[in-house]
Amino acid sequence: MTIKPQPQADNLKVAVIGTGPGGLAAIINLLRLPFVELSAYDQASELREVGAGISINENTWRHLKLLGAAEAIEQYTVRGDGSKIDTEQRNGSTGELISRRYQKVDPEAAPRSRIERYKLQKALLGQVPTGFIQLSKKLAKIVESPKGIELNFQDGTAAGPFDLLVGADGIRSVVRQHAFPEHKLSYTGKVAYRTLIPQSAVAHISNIPQSACFWHTRNTHVYTDPLDNGLFEIATRADEPEEDIKKVSWGQKVGREQVIRHYDNYCETIRQILAAPDEWLEFAMFGGPRLESVISNGRIALLGDASHPLSGAFGSGAAFAFEDAYVLAQALLYTHERKKPVSGALKLYDDVRSPHYKGLYKILNDFGSNAKELEAISPPLEENDYINERTRRNWSAENQWIYKYDMTKVWKEYVHLADAEGDLAALTLQRNKEADQKRVPVIEVEA
Ligand SMILES: Cc1cc2nc3c(=O)[nH]c(=O)nc-3n(C[C@H](O)[C@H](O)[C@H](O)COP(=O)(O)OP(=O)(O)OC[C@H]3O[C@@H](n4cnc5c(N)ncnc54)[C@H](O)[C@@H]3O)c2cc1C
């Protein structure tokens, strides 16, 4: 189904490829633009989510409200009364508490929630007309010509031409591969294991935390969280040499033995928790370098995991995708109202989002630097001192802006200044000054 606005000469034909959280948010935002003629495709024959839980952070919540999907999520959330623990950081070897955060009391603030992934997808799908997404449409090839963009699907069908292609097709994006053929993903040397089991299966284990908890060791961590509906989530990362991993393993079922062998150096509580499930899902983690730009040829925009192959870092990828979708739609509206071409909208999109991703990649680099600095200390730190200090540094309040980032505010400031100054270079200067002072992500604009 394609949703057509009133026929107008300047209608914009847009295709969205991929309908994960990013693609769904893009669809919801773009359907609100009266001048957009929208089509959406996904390779899946039915839309269903694999994996376990997903965190709804402050920035995720802000966008769920804007997307009209917060109400459907609210029922799974808990409002803090100031006494409930939100998240703990612990030393995985000893169980020692490193830091603890309490839930906010503010009723306007995001509620604490870690929900099953399908619930997020269902809430977003509730805002998309039934039958709108064209399923079993695996994008195989993109052909660009002066007429626009044509999409060729694996089933032999084609669609187009489109004025704008939104690549929301995830970390292994075909659209990114087309736009930036030199960009390469590689295996990070880590796998993620995830599972959901009944809370009753772990209730007998002593020292089991009643809130979300990260258990850190030198190279890996385990995340445990009792979810809203009597389920218990365990999500871990483990080192796995490339030769031992099938590169395609994504959501593959594995047994207990495959998982627990990685966690001998963890405390008794964690070893018991990890022994509880019979079955896990395994995800080989792939990542890639930051893209200098998330747009191409003035008519392709990458969005969500397609635009930033961060390999699930920061546990907030859905929020990043929502922020992308919001800015893209706002930028299209901004340029449409000013009778500017779609390439101008994409430039705005890139100017706002690429620096954000630069900020996130910087944090990952800082994680690496923290480890190097601590390893260089002489005499060497005791193992547990090393783990505790690295966790404190990596999880410092300084990095919390990621989860509080208010895209709507940034966008308003951006267009206000751009309108007032008529000069994006002036805006760059101002944002870079702010970045120096407050360590907020920088906006870089070509002069
Ligand atoms: C282990 C792990 C834990 C995570 N935990 C969290 C968390 O707690 N909180 C959080 O916010 N984020 C988390 N994330 C990140 C989050 O899952 C992603 O950032 C988010 O799903 C990105 O959404 P997306 O729409 O960009 O991509 P995806 O969810 O990957 O969706 C891509 C869509 O594109 C479709 N597609 C792909 N290729 C094609 C093609 N060629 N043709 C047509 N369709 C195609 C796919 O079928 C899919 O529907 C985690 C990620 C990992 C790996």
The ligand as an SDF file (V2000), in Angstrom:
LIG
                    3D

 53 58  0  0  0  0  0  0  0  0999 V2000
   22.5670   -7.4050   21.9120 C   0  0  0  0  0  0  0  0  0  0  0  0
   21.8600   -6.0970   21.6930 C   0  0  0  0  0  0  0  0  0  0  0  0
   21.2020   -5.4460   22.7460 C   0  0  0  0  0  0  0  0  0  0  0  0
   20.5180   -4.2400   22.5620 C   0  0  0  0  0  0  0  0  0  0  0  0
   19.8510   -3.6450   23.5890 N   0  0  0  0  0  0  0  0  0  0  0  0
   19.1730   -2.4870   23.3870 C   0  0  0  0  0  0  0  0  0  0  0  0
   18.4250   -1.8210   24.4180 C   0  0  0  0  0  0  0  0  0  0  0  0
   18.3540   -2.2760   25.5500 O   0  0  0  0  0  0  0  0  0  0  0  0
   17.7930   -0.6430   24.1380 N   0  0  0  0  0  0  0  0  0  0  0  0
   17.8410   -0.1110   22.8790 C   0  0  0  0  0  0  0  0  0  0  0  0
   17.2350    0.9450   22.6360 O   0  0  0  0  0  0  0  0  0  0  0  0
   18.5340   -0.7130   21.8940 N   0  0  0  0  0  0  0  0  0  0  0  0
   19.1880   -1.8720   22.1110 C   0  0  0  0  0  0  0  0  0  0  0  0
   19.8690   -2.4630   21.1170 N   0  0  0  0  0  0  0  0  0  0  0  0
   19.9290   -1.8020   19.8280 C   0  0  0  0  0  0  0  0  0  0  0  0
   18.6130   -1.9290   19.0740 C   0  0  0  0  0  0  0  0  0  0  0  0
   18.2040   -3.2650   18.9890 O   0  0  0  0  0  0  0  0  0  0  0  0
   18.8190   -1.4000   17.6770 C   0  0  0  0  0  0  0  0  0  0  0  0
   19.5590   -0.2040   17.7520 O   0  0  0  0  0  0  0  0  0  0  0  0
   17.4910   -1.1390   17.0280 C   0  0  0  0  0  0  0  0  0  0  0  0
   16.8060   -2.3470   16.8090 O   0  0  0  0  0  0  0  0  0  0  0  0
   17.7530   -0.4880   15.6750 C   0  0  0  0  0  0  0  0  0  0  0  0
   16.6020   -0.4200   14.9570 O   0  0  0  0  0  0  0  0  0  0  0  0
   16.6630   -0.3000   13.3910 P   0  0  0  0  0  0  0  0  0  0  0  0
   15.2480   -0.1150   12.9640 O   0  0  0  0  0  0  0  0  0  0  0  0
   17.6760    0.6890   12.9680 O   0  0  0  0  0  0  0  0  0  0  0  0
   17.2310   -1.7050   12.8620 O   0  0  0  0  0  0  0  0  0  0  0  0
   16.6500   -3.1700   13.0370 P   0  0  0  0  0  0  0  0  0  0  0  0
   15.8990   -3.3220   14.2830 O   0  0  0  0  0  0  0  0  0  0  0  0
   17.8050   -4.0960   12.7900 O   0  0  0  0  0  0  0  0  0  0  0  0
   15.6090   -3.3290   11.8240 O   0  0  0  0  0  0  0  0  0  0  0  0
   16.0370   -3.4480   10.4920 C   0  0  0  0  0  0  0  0  0  0  0  0
   14.8650   -3.9310    9.6500 C   0  0  0  0  0  0  0  0  0  0  0  0
   15.2840   -3.9120    8.2880 O   0  0  0  0  0  0  0  0  0  0  0  0
   14.8610   -5.1080    7.6560 C   0  0  0  0  0  0  0  0  0  0  0  0
   15.8140   -5.3670    6.5650 N   0  0  0  0  0  0  0  0  0  0  0  0
   17.1360   -5.6120    6.6770 C   0  0  0  0  0  0  0  0  0  0  0  0
   17.6770   -5.7820    5.4660 N   0  0  0  0  0  0  0  0  0  0  0  0
   16.6680   -5.6410    4.5660 C   0  0  0  0  0  0  0  0  0  0  0  0
   16.6090   -5.7210    3.1480 C   0  0  0  0  0  0  0  0  0  0  0  0
   17.7030   -5.9730    2.3860 N   0  0  0  0  0  0  0  0  0  0  0  0
   15.4260   -5.5120    2.5450 N   0  0  0  0  0  0  0  0  0  0  0  0
   14.3030   -5.2460    3.2790 C   0  0  0  0  0  0  0  0  0  0  0  0
   14.3060   -5.1940    4.6220 N   0  0  0  0  0  0  0  0  0  0  0  0
   15.4810   -5.3680    5.2550 C   0  0  0  0  0  0  0  0  0  0  0  0
   14.8940   -6.1600    8.7540 C   0  0  0  0  0  0  0  0  0  0  0  0
   14.0270   -7.2360    8.4590 O   0  0  0  0  0  0  0  0  0  0  0  0
   14.4150   -5.3490    9.9610 C   0  0  0  0  0  0  0  0  0  0  0  0
   13.0190   -5.3750   10.0880 O   0  0  0  0  0  0  0  0  0  0  0  0
   20.5280   -3.6600   21.2830 C   0  0  0  0  0  0  0  0  0  0  0  0
   21.1870   -4.3020   20.2150 C   0  0  0  0  0  0  0  0  0  0  0  0
   21.8600   -5.5030   20.4170 C   0  0  0  0  0  0  0  0  0  0  0  0
   22.5430   -6.1680   19.2570 C   0  0  0  0  0  0  0  0  0  0  0  0
  1  2  1  0
  2  3  1  0
  2 52  2  0
  3  4  2  0
  4  5  1  0
  4 50  1  0
  5  6  2  0
  6  7  1  0
  6 13  1  0
  7  8  2  0
  7  9  1  0
  9 10  1  0
 10 11  2  0
 10 12  1  0
 12 13  2  0
 13 14  1  0
 14 15  1  0
 14 50  1  0
 15 16  1  0
 16 17  1  0
 16 18  1  0
 18 19  1  0
 18 20  1  0
 20 21  1  0
 20 22  1  0
 22 23  1  0
 23 24  1  0
 24 25  2  0
 24 26  1  0
 24 27  1  0
 27 28  1  0
 28 29  2  0
 28 30  1  0
 28 31  1  0
 31 32  1  0
 32 33  1  0
 33 34  1  0
 33 48  1  0
 34 35  1  0
 35 36  1  0
 35 46  1  0
 36 37  1  0
 36 45  1  0
 37 38  2  0
 38 39  1  0
 39 40  1  0
 39 45  2  0
 40 41  1  0
 40 42  2  0
 42 43  1  0
 43 44  2  0
 44 45  1  0
 46 47  1  0
 46 48  1  0
 48 49  1  0
 50 51  2  0
 51 52  1  0
 52 53  1  0
M  END
$$$$
